[in-house]
Amino acid sequence: MSSIRIFVLAALADSVPMHGHQLRLLADEEHVSELADLTVGGLYGAIKRLAVESLIEEVRVAKAALVGPTRAR
């Protein structure tokens, strides 16, 4: 198993569900690129393969309705 896949599994095991972008930011914070050749494509590829293998699953979150002042014409 690649170091990127291990990072993704560990990050998701230790936290709430995350978007790929959040995982990338976490990898930058934890200096993962010093240990692995982490690219955006590699990260998203690892996420996709882990999902196909049912090691992680996609969680959809509904967006809250935007509530605000109405505009006058």
C-alpha positions in Angstrom: 0.0 0.0 0.0 1.4 3.4 -0.9 2.3 6.0 1.6 -0.4 8.4 0.2 -3.1 5.8 0.7 -1.9 5.2 4.3 -1.9 9.0 4.9 -5.5 9.2 3.6 -6.7 6.3 5.7 -5.0 7.6 8.9 -6.3 11.1 8.4 -9.9 10.0 7.9 -9.6 7.6 10.8 -8.6 10.4 13.1 -11.2 13.0 12.1 -14.5 13.8 10.7 -15.2 13.3 7.0 -13.0 15.5 4.8 -12.9 16.8 1.3 -9.9 16.0 -0.9 -8.9 19.7 -0.6 -8.9 19.4 3.2 -6.8 16.3 3.0 -4.3 18.2 0.8 -4.1 21.1 3.4 -3.6 18.6 6.2 -0.8 16.9 4.2 0.9 20.3 3.8 0.5 21.1 7.5 2.0 17.7 8.4 4.8 18.0 5.8 3.7 14.7 4.1 5.5 15.7 0.9 8.8 15.3 2.7 8.0 11.6 3.1 6.0 10.9 0.0 5.7 12.2 -3.5 2.3 13.8 -2.9 0.7 15.5 -5.8 -2.9 16.6 -6.2 -3.5 14.0 -8.9 -1.9 11.3 -6.7 -4.0 12.3 -3.7 -7.3 12.2 -5.7 -6.3 9.0 -7.4 -5.6 7.4 -4.0 -9.0 8.6 -2.7 -10.8 7.1 -5.8 -9.0 3.7 -5.5 -9.7 3.5 -1.7 -13.4 4.2 -2.5 -13.5 1.5 -5.2 -12.0 -1.0 -2.8 -14.6 0.1 -0.2 -11.9 1.2 2.3 -13.5 4.6 2.4 -16.9 5.9 1.3 -18.2 9.1 -0.1 -20.5 11.1 2.3 -22.8 13.6 0.7 -23.7 16.6 2.7 -26.7 18.7 1.7 -26.1 22.4 1.4 -28.2 24.6 3.7 -30.6 26.9 1.9 -29.3 30.3 1.5 -31.4 32.7 3.6 -30.9 36.4 3.3 -32.6 39.6 2.4 -34.5 39.7 -0.8 -33.5 42.1 -3.5 -35.8 44.9 -4.7 -36.0 45.6 -8.4 
